[in-house]
Amino acid sequence: MAEITITSSSDTAAVTKSCQEFGLTETEFHELLTKVKAAKQTSYSPYSNFRVGAVLLTHSGAYISGANVENASYPVTTCAERVAFGKAITEGHRGFKAVAVATDISPPASPCGMCRQCIREFCDVSIPIIMFDGEDKYTIMRLETLLPLSFGPESLGVQSQIRQVQVLL
C-alpha cells in the first residue's frame, strides 16, 4: 500500500516538489486550490452537510468545476467529480491533466468508488488526483493507486477518444 503524505499547501518547497513529481506548474496547483475551494462553496448538501468541490484541469488549460448535489432520495445524489466530468464532456472538453477534490474534513477525502470509475472513463490511469482538506492540506495520488487493476474503455475493445486527444497533445 502506498504511503500517504499530507502536506500544507503553504509549504512552498513541498508544493514545488509535488508539482515536479506530478507534472503541474505551481500556478496550476494554486489555481486548482483556489477554484476547488470556490466549487466546494456551491455544494448543495442540506442532508449530510458534507460539502465537496471538484475541479478538472484540461491539457488546454481550462478549469471545469463541480460540486456535490444531494437529493432527498439519497441514491439520486451526484458527487462533485461526476458533476465536473459531466459538465466538461458536454462542453466539449477532452484531455485532462489533473483532478482536484476538496472537503471540509481532515485528513483529505478521496473520490468514492463510483467517481474513481468515472475518472477512469475519461482519464489515463497516471492522472494525479489532488485531495485537499478543510485546512488546505493536501495529498496527491495517481488514479492507478486509487483504482488498481482498473476496468476502462479498452477493456471492452474501445479506444477512448479522450485518450486519442491526450496522445496528440
C-alpha positions in Angstrom: 0.0 0.0 0.0 1.3 3.5 -0.9 2.4 5.7 1.9 0.1 8.7 2.3 1.8 12.0 2.9 -0.3 15.0 3.9 1.3 18.4 3.3 0.4 22.0 3.9 -0.3 23.9 0.7 1.6 26.8 2.2 4.8 24.7 2.3 6.4 26.2 -0.8 9.2 23.6 -1.0 6.7 20.7 -0.7 4.3 22.2 -3.3 7.3 22.7 -5.7 8.3 19.1 -5.2 4.7 17.8 -5.7 4.3 19.9 -8.9 7.6 18.5 -10.3 6.6 14.9 -9.5 3.1 15.2 -10.9 3.7 17.4 -14.0 2.0 20.6 -12.8 3.1 24.2 -12.6 2.9 25.9 -9.2 0.4 28.3 -10.8 -1.8 25.4 -11.9 -1.6 23.9 -8.4 -2.6 27.2 -6.7 -5.4 27.8 -9.3 -6.7 24.3 -8.6 -6.7 25.0 -4.9 -8.5 28.4 -5.3 -11.0 27.0 -7.7 -11.8 23.8 -5.8 -12.4 25.8 -2.6 -14.8 28.0 -4.5 -16.5 25.0 -6.1 -17.0 23.5 -2.6 -18.9 26.6 -1.6 -21.5 25.9 -4.3 -22.3 22.4 -2.8 -26.0 21.6 -2.3 -25.7 19.3 0.7 -28.6 20.1 3.1 -28.9 16.5 4.3 -25.3 15.5 5.0 -23.7 18.9 5.3 -20.7 17.2 3.7 -19.5 19.7 1.1 -17.4 18.5 -1.8 -15.9 20.5 -4.6 -14.1 19.2 -7.7 -12.1 20.9 -10.4 -10.7 19.4 -13.6 -7.7 20.9 -15.3 -7.5 20.1 -19.1 -4.4 19.9 -21.1 -5.5 23.1 -22.9 -5.5 25.0 -19.6 -9.3 25.1 -18.9 -10.6 24.6 -15.4 -14.0 22.9 -15.0 -15.7 22.9 -11.6 -18.4 20.8 -10.0 -19.9 20.3 -6.5 -21.9 17.6 -4.9 -25.7 17.9 -5.4 -27.7 16.0 -2.8 -31.3 14.8 -3.2 -33.9 13.7 -0.5 -33.8 10.4 -2.3 -30.1 9.7 -1.4 -29.2 7.4 -4.4 -30.1 10.3 -6.7 -27.3 12.4 -5.2 -24.5 13.3 -7.6 -20.9 13.6 -6.5 -18.8 16.7 -7.3 -16.4 14.8 -9.5 -19.2 13.4 -11.7 -20.8 16.8 -11.9 -17.5 18.3 -13.1 -16.9 15.5 -15.7 -20.5 15.7 -17.0 -20.1 19.4 -17.4 -16.7 19.1 -19.0 -17.6 16.4 -21.5 -20.9 18.1 -22.6 -19.0 21.3 -23.1 -16.5 19.5 -25.4 -13.5 19.3 -23.1 -11.2 16.3 -23.6 -7.7 15.5 -22.4 -7.4 16.0 -18.6 -4.2 16.9 -16.8 -5.3 16.8 -13.1 -8.3 16.4 -10.8 -8.7 18.3 -7.6 -11.2 17.5 -4.8 -11.8 19.4 -1.6 -13.8 18.7 1.5 -14.0 20.2 5.0 -12.7 17.1 6.8 -9.1 16.1 7.8 -7.4 14.1 6.5 -8.4 14.9 2.9 -11.0 12.6 1.5 -10.5 10.6 -1.7 -13.1 10.2 -4.5 -15.6 7.5 -3.9 -15.5 4.2 -5.9 -18.1 5.4 -8.4 -16.2 8.6 -9.0 -12.9 6.7 -9.4 -14.5 4.7 -12.1 -15.9 7.9 -13.7 -12.4 9.4 -13.7 -11.1 6.2 -15.3 -13.5 6.5 -18.1 -12.2 9.9 -19.2 -8.5 9.9 -17.9 -5.4 8.0 -18.1 -4.5 6.0 -15.0 -1.5 8.2 -14.4 -3.6 11.3 -13.8 -2.9 13.0 -10.5 -5.8 13.3 -8.0 -5.1 16.2 -5.6 -7.2 15.9 -2.4 -7.5 18.9 -0.2 -8.9 19.1 3.4 -10.6 22.0 5.1 -7.3 23.4 6.2 -5.7 23.5 2.7 -3.6 20.5 3.5 -3.3 18.0 0.6 -2.2 14.7 -0.6 -1.8 13.6 -4.3 -2.2 10.1 -5.7 -2.3 8.8 -9.2 -5.6 7.2 -10.3 -3.8 3.9 -10.7 -3.0 3.9 -7.0 -6.6 4.7 -6.1 -8.1 2.2 -8.6 -5.7 -0.7 -9.1 -6.4 -3.2 -11.8 -9.0 -0.8 -13.3 -11.6 -1.5 -15.9 -11.8 1.0 -18.7 -12.9 1.5 -22.3 -10.0 -0.6 -23.7 -11.2 -3.5 -21.6 -14.2 -3.6 -23.9 -12.1 -3.1 -27.1 -12.9 0.6 -27.4 -10.1 3.1 -27.9 -11.2 6.1 -25.9 -11.5 9.4 -27.8 -10.3 11.1 -24.7 -7.0 9.1 -24.8 -6.6 9.9 -28.5 -6.7 13.6 -27.7 -4.1 13.2 -24.9 -1.8 11.4 -27.3 -2.0 14.2 -29.8 -1.1 16.9 -27.2 
